[in-house]
Amino acid sequence: MAGRIPQQFIDELMSRTDIVELIGEYLPLKKAGREFTACCPFHDEKTPSFTVSPNKQFYHCFGCGAHGTALGFLMEYEHLDFVEAVHELAERANLTVPLESRDSSSARHDNSELYTILEETAAWFSRQLRRHTEADRAIDYLKRRGLSGATAAAFGIGFAPPGWDNLLREFGNSAKKRRQLQQAGLIIEKKQGGNYDRFRNRIMFPIRNTRGRTVGFGGRVLGEDTPKYLNSPETAVFHKGSELYGLYEARQAVRKLERILVVEGYMDVISLAQHGIHYAVATLGTATTREHLKRLFRNVTEIIFCFDGDRAGRDAAIRALENAVPEMREGRGIRFMFLPEGEDPDSLIQKEGRGNFEERITDSVTFSKFFFDHLTAQTDITTIEGRARLIDLARPHLQRLPAGVFREMMAARLRELSRLETVKLERGNNTTNAGTRRGKKHVKSTLSPLRLVVALLLQCPRMATIAGDPQRFRSIGGEGGELLIQLLELLQDNPNLKTGAVLERWRNRKESRYLAQLAQWKPPFDDEAGLEAEFRGALARLEQQQRAHRTDALLQKAKEGTLSAEEKSELQQLLNRDNQG
């Protein structure tokens, strides 16, 4: 069993990670006062409501409520589990993740066993291609497609033999293993009980994530069964809408990727690599999604979509165009490459070779040209009515473009085609005061003394050093009082922790949501002196509140005649203090 990652390492990792720098690799952040803003990556919006605080090392979206730390962002955005996100951040920070022994009571949930069974299965499929008595048909097929043994090995191609229980017999020797196989999408449960192998009599293509770990499979049938290509189902580690076949291999083959060619199938990617084009990837039986595009643009600045030249290919290109609109901005390029009728990348490169194929890439259609060609084909821009129709068609798409130079140039091109000096992209002024409305909705004007103390500590954790002995708040009682004591003790022992690291200390605990909500609170001032003065005042009010509660409790006991001598003395002191105050 994997060891537990020490908390001290998580603290160091959070201190070494700049959340603005991290999220800035994924989103075009803009400075807004002391924070940074962008359109939220977790829901569609036109007005930025996603904020990143370098001081707190925390992000929050006022639109959908998404929030978290650098680790949380990677987990949500990249669909990583906690352990994977830690390793990803550690790699960025040139740190080695240490492990300590753990027992079941302290274990963090992770998907290590799922990855293990997938890796073992990938290795087993690969061995079957070399050793199984019925593998000749698979080998003959790959040879007919022109693949070398080296290329097949680079992509980890394997063979799932005919039969309903090969994997079950190999790996399913316990209930736990069978459960893992099922969770990995490798076996299917029968309605009448029992299980059977999902992949049978197929050439197997392991699908690897960006860290090179097998997360799923694609299988090409060798017989007459259907479907021709079968993919793994969605699992805890495999998400079709974000994974791209061949991206890991492309990053391994090319030291610095400059462009990526998006094709349709596994064999297209592999055949192109066989001919020296090592920068092709394929979506997994789905249309190109925004998640795909975000992932690609984190690796390159130019994407070329490759489609068949028939009607289906044009329709697919239009869907890709529409999904790409929100991701287009200056510094990025998208092109559309259409192949001759009846050809696919595999067949065409075998006929023409790498040089001619890459000339076609160079001659491919730019995003802006394809965009306006597609719209002008739907109307007659030689007429006033047609030009008005063009504006109506273009406006909703251009509104989805991020603000910036590229959007302005697209608007300028629309003005040229419509022969208007100005074209308003926005209808009305519904979004002009969105930020003000959000602020009023989400920021509470008053907090209880306890909540205010906690909220201020999350604004400026080092103020814990002026709070005195945390145990003096023991009489508050309840979960809130205990949380305050734990928070103060943590921050007094670790005065350099940022808010993000503090929140990571409470990950997977019931108080985490409460702390995250308070971390989103914005005080009516942003200078340190103002924060400290408010913090001291909140502490004083909290102490006064404690005294009032204690006084009421003792007075009630006095009425009941149950006060001890010590309690009588304490009550007298409290009453004297109140009279003096």
Buried (B, 14 or more C-beta within 10 A) or exposed (E): EEEBBEEEBBBBBBBBBBBBEBBBEBBBBEEEEEBBBBBBBBEEBBBBBBBBBBEBBBBBBBBEBBBBBBBBBBBBBBBBBBBBBBBBBBEBBEBEBEEEEBEEEEEBEBBEBBBBBBBBBBBBBBEBBEEBEEBEBBBEBBEEBBBEEEBBEBBBBBBBBBBBBBBBEBBBEEEEBBBBBBBBBBBBEEEEEEBBBBBBBBBBBBBBBBEEBBBBBBBBBBEEEEEEBBBBEEBBBBBBBBBBBBBBBBBEBBEEBEBBBBBBBBBBBBBBBBBEBBBBBBBBBEEBBBBBBBBBBEBBEBBBBBBBBBEEBBEBBBEBBBBBBBBBBEEBBBBBBBBEEEBBBBBBBBEBEEEEBBEBBEEBBEBBEBBBEBBBEEBEBEEEEBBBBBBEBBBEBBEBBBBBEBBEEBBEBBBEBBEEEEBEBEEEEEEEEBBEEBEEEBEEEEBBBBBBBBBBBBBBBBBBEEBEEBEBBEEBEEEBBBBBBBBBBBBBEBEEBBBBBBBBBBBEEEBBEBBBBBBBBBBEEEEEEEBBEBBBBBBEBBBBBBBEEBBEEBBEBEEEEEBEEEBEEBBEEBEEEEEEE
